[in-house]
């Protein structure tokens, strides 16, 4: 199975200059927990990812004003991404290795054209593969002494 068969195409994206409040509203409206961050809405060049957890553990936990705080400092830069023509196993391996629940999909120029979420796998992939991916994503990270 190819990534394109599972991904959500043309996801809503945000830009680094968007406020935390605006991004949180987009997440609520789209019923998602993460958004790709693109350089601008025209090029859609992927530059990062922002999650609801990033907003909660940075902006909210630090007592910052979500109406004026932009996401630029809090987004994950250089996110793990995949291509739509790749085998889905490659995407799942990346999710497992990096313990991430969502992987943006880019084209040959680095433009965000889709996203694969753990939920997409649950709906469309083999249950054994999904089980392994969920287990790997969820395992505790070892802490170096």
C-alpha positions as CSV (number, residue, x, y, z in Angstrom):
1,X,0.0,0.0,0.0
2,X,1.2,3.5,-0.8
3,X,1.1,6.5,1.4
4,X,-1.2,8.3,-1.0
5,X,-3.9,5.6,-0.4
6,X,-4.0,6.4,3.4
7,X,-3.1,10.1,3.7
8,X,-5.5,13.0,4.2
9,X,-4.9,15.2,1.2
10,X,-4.5,19.0,1.3
11,X,-4.4,19.4,5.1
12,X,-5.1,22.7,6.7
13,X,-1.7,24.3,7.4
14,X,-0.6,27.2,9.5
15,X,2.4,29.6,9.3
16,X,5.1,30.5,11.8
17,X,3.6,33.9,12.4
18,X,0.2,32.6,13.4
19,X,-0.8,33.1,17.0
20,X,-1.3,30.2,19.3
21,X,-4.9,31.1,19.6
22,X,-5.5,31.1,15.9
23,X,-3.7,27.7,15.6
24,X,-5.7,26.3,18.5
25,X,-9.0,27.4,16.8
26,X,-7.9,25.8,13.5
27,X,-7.3,22.5,15.4
28,X,-10.7,22.7,17.0
29,X,-12.5,23.5,13.8
30,X,-10.7,20.7,11.9
31,X,-10.9,18.2,14.9
32,X,-7.1,17.5,14.7
33,X,-4.3,17.5,17.3
34,X,-1.5,18.8,15.0
35,X,-1.0,21.0,12.0
36,X,1.8,21.2,9.4
37,X,3.6,24.6,9.5
38,X,4.4,26.0,6.1
39,X,6.6,28.9,5.1
40,X,3.6,30.6,3.5
41,X,0.1,29.5,2.2
42,X,1.1,30.0,-1.4
43,X,4.3,27.8,-1.5
44,X,3.1,25.4,1.2
45,X,6.8,24.6,1.8
46,X,6.9,22.4,5.0
47,X,8.9,24.0,7.8
48,X,7.6,22.4,10.9
49,X,4.7,20.8,12.9
50,X,2.8,22.1,15.8
51,X,0.7,20.0,18.1
52,X,-1.9,20.7,20.7
53,X,0.6,19.4,23.3
54,X,3.2,21.9,22.1
55,X,0.7,24.7,22.7
56,X,-0.3,23.4,26.1
57,X,3.2,22.7,27.4
58,X,4.7,25.9,26.0
59,X,2.3,28.8,25.6
60,X,-0.3,27.8,28.2
61,X,2.0,26.3,30.8
62,X,4.3,29.3,30.6
63,X,1.4,31.7,31.1
64,X,2.0,33.4,27.7
65,X,-0.8,35.3,26.0
66,X,-2.1,33.0,23.2
67,X,-3.6,36.0,21.4
68,X,-0.2,37.6,20.8
69,X,2.2,34.7,21.0
70,X,3.2,33.3,17.7
71,X,4.0,29.6,17.2
72,X,7.4,30.1,15.6
73,X,9.4,29.4,18.8
74,X,7.2,26.4,19.8
75,X,6.8,24.5,16.5
76,X,8.9,21.4,15.8
77,X,11.3,22.4,13.0
78,X,12.5,20.0,10.3
79,X,9.8,17.4,10.9
80,X,10.0,13.8,9.7
81,X,8.1,13.7,6.5
82,X,7.3,11.1,3.7
83,X,6.4,11.2,0.0
84,X,3.0,10.1,-1.3
85,X,4.5,7.4,-3.6
86,X,6.5,5.7,-0.8
87,X,5.3,2.4,0.7
88,X,3.2,2.9,3.8
89,X,5.6,0.7,5.7
90,X,8.3,3.4,5.3
91,X,6.0,5.9,6.9
92,X,5.0,3.5,9.7
93,X,8.7,2.8,10.4
94,X,9.4,6.5,10.7
95,X,6.4,6.9,13.1
96,X,7.8,4.0,15.2
97,X,11.4,5.2,15.2
98,X,10.6,8.8,16.1
99,X,7.6,8.0,18.2
100,X,5.3,10.4,16.4
101,X,1.6,10.0,15.7
102,X,1.4,12.2,12.5
103,X,3.7,12.5,9.5
104,X,3.3,15.2,6.9
105,X,3.5,14.2,3.3
106,X,5.5,16.4,0.8
107,X,6.0,16.5,-2.9
108,X,9.3,16.7,-4.8
109,X,9.6,20.4,-4.0
110,X,8.9,20.0,-0.2
111,X,5.3,21.3,-0.4
112,X,2.9,19.8,2.1
113,X,0.3,17.8,0.2
114,X,-1.0,15.5,2.9
115,X,-0.7,14.0,6.3
116,X,-0.8,10.5,7.7
117,X,-2.1,10.1,11.2
118,X,-2.1,7.1,13.5
119,X,-5.9,7.1,13.1
120,X,-5.5,6.8,9.3
121,X,-3.5,3.7,9.8
122,X,-6.1,2.3,12.2
123,X,-8.8,2.7,9.5
124,X,-6.9,1.4,6.5
125,X,-3.9,-0.7,7.4
126,X,-3.5,-4.3,8.6
127,X,-4.2,-4.7,12.3
128,X,-0.9,-6.3,13.1
129,X,1.0,-3.4,11.6
130,X,-1.2,-0.8,13.4
131,X,-0.7,-2.6,16.7
132,X,3.1,-2.6,16.3
133,X,3.1,1.1,15.3
134,X,0.9,2.1,18.2
135,X,3.0,0.1,20.7
136,X,6.3,1.6,19.4
137,X,4.9,5.2,19.4
138,X,3.6,4.7,23.0
139,X,6.6,3.1,24.6
140,X,8.5,5.0,27.3
141,X,11.6,6.6,26.1
142,X,14.7,5.6,28.1
143,X,16.4,8.3,30.0
144,X,20.2,8.4,30.0
145,X,21.7,8.4,33.5
